[in-house]
Amino acid sequence: MVKFAHIADCHLGAFGRNPDLREYNLKAFEKAIDISIEREVDFIIIAGDLFHNPHPDMDVVNRAVQTLMRARRENIRIYSVYGSHDFNIARASLIDVLESAEVFKKVVNYLEEENRLVLKEDPSGVSIAGLSGRKNRADVSYFEQIDFSFPAGDDKSIFVFHSPIAELKPAEIHEERSLPLSSLPENFDYYAGGHIHMKIADSDNSIYYPGPTFGASYTDLVRDERGFYLVDDWEPEYIRFEEPEILSKRIDAEGLKIEELEEELESLLNELMEGDILLLKVFGRLSQGTPSDIDFNDIKSRLKGKGFDTVYLNRRELDGEELEHIKVKEEKEEEIERRLLEEQVGDEFGQSFGQELLKVLKMEKKDGETEHDYEERIWEEVWELVKKRDEYETGTDEAEGKENTEGQYEEKEYSREKGVGGQITLSDFGGDRS
């Protein structure tokens, strides 16, 4: 008899510009660990993306470590792999630090000279192996190259991974590269998946994705299932989180004039609504005016005044009328950039962010600076900026297949160091030497 928890995609530190959502996210993770303790599990598996980026804020780290240590003090072991958000090929991740502090153990144990994974045995008698996730699905190639011929034995076993399976991936989730079902190693009793932000249960093949404990984007919050799996004697039970109560509203602005959209928003303000979080999506192309003509900050403030803890507004798909042609000769470059940002970005923070980002991208190489050092310096500057912006803090929008800047950088760095078809090594996926 063995009992374990299967958790994935916590994304601690997401929603950096929305303290209410950030707190809900942290509390959901704490709840998952507390339930695991109450149910007296033998161990906990975290199938990647514990944090939202490899170097999260220290207050987030402090909360996470305090929570994990509550389980460790109850002699509950914790095993993990990197998720696509946890790993940075350029420098050590916090996951490495927490393993060194014995908060948990990574289960990526790789024998480089034999090009194969080895099993880690838990005191319960269960053997565990795993592979970490990577940006842009670089991990798919690892499954094609690594020797998965594990020695035969009577022990029960678990394989932990952070990759989408092509045959199980919902059509609404776009991934250019997915892992064929046939690529998974054979004869494991439970396959603990991560990365797909939806609950998926393939009992025929013993493959399970718990989805996120809370979520990391608007798309996640619209979905109705958040929680984790508790597996007792190899029977998975889905622990669903009913709180917070999330209400979703949509306004189709296609073909509307600004005055008509304002009427739609005013009508929404007069509705009787209840809940903890209001998700408001405004989309479509206006026939007259631009989104910046509407004070969305005021709308959010008035909606929040109706009793919601937070209002999450998504208007990325709201467009306005065509911009008039700009007379370039009459304006300086900086003035054109500033005016375009004012017309296209409604809030002052977004305009400031755009201006600062343009400054960084225009930075020139220093005398004697190598191309690698120059790119790394630009990356560090950009990363500090994007951490402040919620659109980047929410990471990959899985429904649209958008990768953030970090993933593009990592793949470029990977290609430079390894070359096409280069031999994979331990550092490629955050493994341990055995």
Secondary structure as UniProt FT lines:
FT   STRAND          3..7
FT   TURN            16..17
FT   HELIX           19..38
FT   TURN            39..40
FT   STRAND          43..46
FT   HELIX           58..73
FT   TURN            74..75
FT   STRAND          77..80
FT   TURN            84..86
FT   TURN            89..90
FT   HELIX           94..100
FT   TURN            101..102
FT   STRAND          105..106
FT   STRAND          109..111
FT   TURN            112..115
FT   STRAND          116..117
FT   STRAND          120..121
FT   TURN            123..124
FT   STRAND          127..130
FT   HELIX           135..137
FT   HELIX           139..145
FT   STRAND          157..161
FT   TURN            166..168
FT   TURN            171..172
FT   HELIX           181..183
FT   STRAND          190..193
FT   STRAND          200..202
FT   TURN            203..206
FT   STRAND          207..209
FT   HELIX           218..222
FT   STRAND          227..232
FT   TURN            233..234
FT   STRAND          235..240
FT   STRAND          246..252
FT   TURN            254..255
FT   HELIX           258..269
FT   STRAND          277..285
FT   HELIX           291..293
FT   HELIX           296..304
FT   TURN            305..307
FT   STRAND          310..314
FT   TURN            316..317
FT   STRAND          318..319
FT   HELIX           328..330
FT   HELIX           333..344
FT   HELIX           348..361
FT   TURN            367..368
FT   HELIX           371..386
FT   TURN            387..388
FT   HELIX           390..393
FT   TURN            398..401
FT   HELIX           405..418
FT   TURN            420..421
FT   HELIX           426..428
FT   TURN            429..430
FT   STRAND          432..433
//
